[in-house]
Amino acid sequence: MDGKRTSDSVNSKAFNDFLRNRKAIVCALTASGISTFAGYPLDSLKSRLQTTKTPISVPRLALTVYREEGVVGFYRGIWIPLVTISFVRAASFTIYTSTKEYFQKRHWLARNSIVDASLVGGIAGAMSGALISVGSTPFELVKVRRQLEYTIANSKGVHLAKAPGTVEAVKDIFRTSGIGGLYTGFRLHLTRDTTGTMLYFLEYDGMRYLLGRERSGEQGTIPSWLPIHISLVPFVCGSFAGVTSWALIYPLDVVKTKVQQRALAGEKYRGPLETFHRLIRGPDPNHPKPFLAGVARIYQGLGVSAVRSITTHGLLWTLFDIVANYIDNLPKHGDEDR
């Protein structure tokens, strides 16, 4: 019995050490998987809203998708992002935390101020976004292809009785454009992810500092003028950072999706600037307020994206903190014997 107890203790210690040594990865994988699944139907509606030629309300679009494709239509192509986004976020958080630790060890931007806290978060985020985009572009492209299967088929004049699966979609891209086809829109993807991730972590770290988080990482006292419970801090900060950073880069995401859609449909290439100009100008140049109509068009789908960001990023950081606190409170070597 003593041997079994000793063996169990050794295994438990090894497992706890494994979790502690890979804390960022474990937290990111757990939180990302759940939050991605929860927000994917809204992401699917967002992609459809960005590429539709005629304005349509979110409820009407959701009803159309449900009527034509069923519940599976909202989750079309989920398996690639469910797996890849989880691993991408794990890598992203690892780069983010490693960059912050690098700055901390060298005492760079180490003042106890919101400026330094935000700048370190922004630099770490930019590094993370730029590096991750190299590996995430093909998966993002396949996700867009899966979400817009019927739209792309219609633009080709093809009627789809049944949408092809993910493997068939990858084979079709490779067959049409080769390995380079998987990197269609890479420069736009790189720009979007570098800028967006920089803003995201900059805002998150800045707001967490305002809400009492110390530079050491410990959560201090929330200012008395803020009517918020400490357990809601990660959700509020994550939602705020997700919504605002996404709103700032949303036009770039719309252009990226349109460029990728045209390429996947085999239509004539249009550069980012031309695509943006056409979106702003719209199909009706005689509109009484063409600029306002263009701005509304470029931000089409932002509302559903905002709800998605609140859901996914609020859940992401809440679950991240829950798992991180669990790992931090695991018994350390010697505690088991007390």
C-alpha positions, 0 to 999 in steps of 0.5 A: 500500500505504501508503495502504491501511495508513493507511486501515486504521489510521484505521478501527481507531483509529475503531473502538477509540475507538467501543468505548472511548466506549461501553464500558458499552453494549458490555460489557452488550450482549455479556454480557447476550445470552449470559447471558440465553440460558443462563438463559432455560429456568430463568426459564421454569420459574420463571414456571410454578412461581409460577403453578401451583396444585398443588406440583410438583417442578422435574424433573417440571415440566421433564419435563411441559414437554418432553413437552407442548411439546418443547424449544421450550417452554423457550424460548417467548417468548425473542426479546423478552427476548433483545433487550430485556433486553440493551438494558435492561441496556445502559441500566441499566449506563449509568445505573449507571456514569454515576451512580457517575461523577457521585458520584465527580466531586463526591467524594460518599461517596468514603471508602475504605470498604465503606459508601461503596462499597455506598451509591453502588452502591445509589443508582446501582442504584435510579436505574437500576431506577426509570428502566428499569422504565418501558420494560421493563414491557410487555416483561416482561408479554409475556414472562409472557404467552408463558411462561404461554400454556397456563395462561392458556388453561386458566383461560379454558376454551380449548384451545390446539392451538398457542400464538400467537406474540409479535406475536399476544400483543401484539395480543391484549393491545392488543385486550383492554385497549388501550395501558394493558394493556401496563402491567398491574402497572406499580406492582409492576414499578416497586417490584420493579425499584427495590428489586431493582436497588438491592440487587443493585448495593449487594451487588455493589459491597460484595462487590467492595470486600471482594474487593480492588477499589479505589474507582478501579475497579482490582482490587487484591489479594484478602485472603489469608484468602479462598481464591479466584482473581482470575479468579473474583471477578466470577462469585462477586460476580455470583452472590452479588448475584443470588441474595441480592437476588432472594431478598429480592424474590422474594415481590414477583415472585410477587405481580406474576406472579399479578396479571398472570396474572389480568389476562391471563386476564380474571379478577376483579382482586385487589390486591397485598395480597389476592393476597399474603394468598391465597398465604400462606393457601393453598387449605387453611385447615385445614392444621396449619401454615398460615403455614409452608405459605404461606411455602413457597408464596410461595417456590415456584420459588426454588430454580430461580430461585437456579440461574438467578441463579447462571448468568445473573449469574455469567456476566454479570459474568464476560463484562462484565469480560472485554469491559471488559478487552479494551477497556481493552487496545486500542491507543490513538492512537499505539500502532499506530506503535510 
